[in-house]
Amino acid sequence: MKRYVEKGIRALTTPERWPTYGVKLWVGTFAPLSRLPVVGRAFARLVAVGLGPYKAKRRFVKLTGRSYVSPRAQIYGSTLDLGNRCFIDDHVTIYISNRKGKVILADDVCLYRGTVLEVVKGGEIRIGSGTHVQPYCVLNSVIGKLVIGRNVQIAVHCAFFPYMHRIDDVSIPIQEQGFSSKGGIVIDDDVWIGTGVKVMDGVHIGRGSVVGAGAVVTRDMPPFSIAVGSPARVIRKRTEHPDPASHGEEARTR
């Protein structure tokens, strides 16, 4: 008992620790109530207010060990498989048009605000554990699968399209010709994808690769490679010493 009293006194006499204890108290009070039917959403909003803005809300995951789904997120569809300790930020949209489609998020996945996951016509999106998708990314799956590995870092404004519109018949509007796929998109573990990258259908990005900002990836990348440009081309392997002449190109990976 004495140890707990001393711990409490230290907390009360250490001003910089007050916010942390306040957040713990707030979350501990309202988080269990957020599971209640009907009124649970109101308590979820109260929890969110007490956590602070933007990524500060990830403290909910740390403090409770549970997944956090913002009350401002839009989720439609019954085939979302949400892992443990996931973080779904404000204004994230997950849209699954029918039961044939799937979105599977493994443990510790973070989706930040403005990101859209859309699955139609039986498509599938799988995201591995520890992967972070930064704001305003678009992940679509129509008939081809989008598979993203573990610990992948995806910067803002990236887009993934594991399908194509058919355009063969000029007598029919493109929107009426349906879709095709070369096999979807696969991104292996530990990949870093820079700002504004577009990844097209049929691409496999190997483990540990880096894709420079603004690149359009139209072909496979071997493991541990660095690619830049539109269309993206591999300029070297991460395991090789860089060529001084390529420093300007590599700067675009940021």
N, C-alpha and C positions, 0 to 999 in steps of 0.2 A: 504493500500500500504506500509506504514511504516513497518508493521509487516513482510511482505514478503521480504522487503529489508534487515531487520535485520536478518531474517532467512538465506538469501543468504550470507550475510557477515559472519555469524557464520560458515556456511559450508565451505567457502573459507579459513577461518582462522583456521580450525580444520583439520590438515593433515590426522588424522586417519579416517576421514569421506570421504576423497576424493575417495577412491576406490568404496564405495557404490554409490556415486552420479555418478561416471563414468559408473558403470554398469547400473544404471537406464537410463542414457542418451543413452548408447549403445543399450539396449533392446528397449527403447522407439522409437529409430530411425529405427531399422531394423526389429523388430518383426512384425509390420503391413505389411511390404513388403514381409515377408515370406509366406503370403497367396496368393500371386500373382501366376497365372498360368505360367508354363514354367520356369520362373526365380526365383520362390519362393524358390526352394530348395537351390539355391546359397545364398540367403539372410538368410535362416535358418542356413547354415553353418557359416555365418558371426556372427550371434547371438551366436552360440555355442562357437566360438572362444573367444568372449568377456566375456563369463561367467566363464571361468576357467575350470579346469579338474574335471572329475568324479562327485561327489555329489554336487560340487559347482554349477553345472548347474541347480540344483533344485531352484536356485534363480529366474529363469525364471518364475516358477509357482507362487512363492511368489509375484513377482513384477507385474505380469500381470493378475493373477487369472485364467489363461488358462492352458490347458494341454501342456506338452512338449514332443514331439516325436523326438528323435535324428535323424538327417539326415543319421546317420550310422546304424540305426535300419533297420531290414528287416521285412516287413509286407506284407503277401500275403493272399488274400481272401477279400471278400466284406462284410462279416458278423461279423466284429469286432465292438462291441459297446463300445465306449470309454467314460468314465464319465468325470466329471469336475476335473481340477487340477491334472490329472494323470501325472506321470513321467515315460517315456520310455527311458532308457539309451542307450548309444552306444552299438552296437552289440547284442542287444536283437533281437530274432527272434520270430515272431508270424506267424504260418503257418496254414491256414485253407484250406483243400484240396478241399472242395466243399460247395455249399450253404446250405447243410443240417447241417453242423457243425456250431458252434457258439463259440465265445469268448466274454465274457461280463465282463468288468472292471468297477466297481463302482467308485464313486468319491474318489480322493486322494490315489489311488493305485500307488505304486512305483515298477517298475521292473528294476532291476539293471543288469549291463552288463553281457553278456554271457548267460543269461537265455533264455530258449527255451520253448515256448508254441506251442504244435502241436496237431491239431484236424483233424482226418480223419474219414471217414465212418459215418458221422453224429454225432460224439461225441460233447461234450459241456464242456467248462471250464467257471466257474463263480467265480469271486474274489470280496469279499465284500469291503466296503469303509475302507480306512485307513490301508489296509494290505500292508506290505512291503515284497518283495521277493528279497533276497540278491543274489549276483552274482553266476552264473553257476549252476542254478537250472534247472531241467527238469520237465515240467508239460505236461503229455500226456493224450489224451482222444481219444479212438477209438470208442467204442460203449457204454461204461459206462460214466456217468457224473463225473466230478471233481468239487465239490462245496466247496469253501473256504470262511469262514465267515468274519466278520469285525474285524479290528485291530489285525490280525494274524501276528506274526513275524516269518518269515522263514529264517533260516540262510543259509550260502553258501553250495553249492554242495548237496542239497536235491533233491529227486526225488519222483514222484507220478505216480502210474500206476493203473488206474481204469479199468483194463481189463487183460485178460490172453490169451496166445496162446493155442489153442486146441492141445492136444498131444495124443488123444485116439487111433488113427489109425497108427500103426507102419509101414504100407505099403505105407503111403503117407508122403512126406516131411513135417515137422512141419510148414514151411512157407506157405504151401498150404492148411492147415486145417482150417484157419479162426480164429476167436476170440470168447471168451466168457466173461461174466461179472457177478459178484455176486451182482451188484447193484451200482457199482461205489464207490467213496470216498466222505465222508462228513466231513469237519473240521469246528467245530463251532467257535463262536466268541472268541477273546482274548486268543488264543492258541499260545504257544511259541514252535517252532520246532527247535531243535539244529542242529549243523553242521553235514552234511552227513547222515541225516535220510532218510530212504526209507519207503514209505507208500504204502501198497499193496491193491489190489482190495477188495471191500466189507467192508472196515474199516470205522468206525464212531468215530471220536475223539471228546469227549465232551468239552463243554465250559470251558475255563480257565485252560486247561490241559497243561502240560509241557512234552516234549519228549526229552530225553537225546541224546547227540551227538552219532552218529553212530548206533542208534537203527534201527531195522527193525520191523515195526508195521504191524502185521498180524491179529490182533483182535481188537474189539472195546475197547475204553477207556472211563470210566465214567467221568462226569464233575469234574474238579478240581483235577485230578489225576496226578501223576508223574510216568513216565515209562522209563525204561532203558533196554539196552541189545538187543540181537538178538537170538531168537525173543523177542520183547519188553515185559516186564512184569511190572505191576503196583507195585511200592514199597511203596507208601503211598498216601494219599490225602493231598492236600495243606492246608486243614482245620485242619489237625492233627499235633501234635507236632512231630518233627522228632525223630527217633530212632538213638542214637549216633552211633550204628553199621552200619547205612546206609549212613553215611556222605561220605564215599568213592564213593559209587554208585551215590549219588546226584551230586558230583563234575563233573561227566561225562555229566551233562546236559549243561555244558558251551561249 
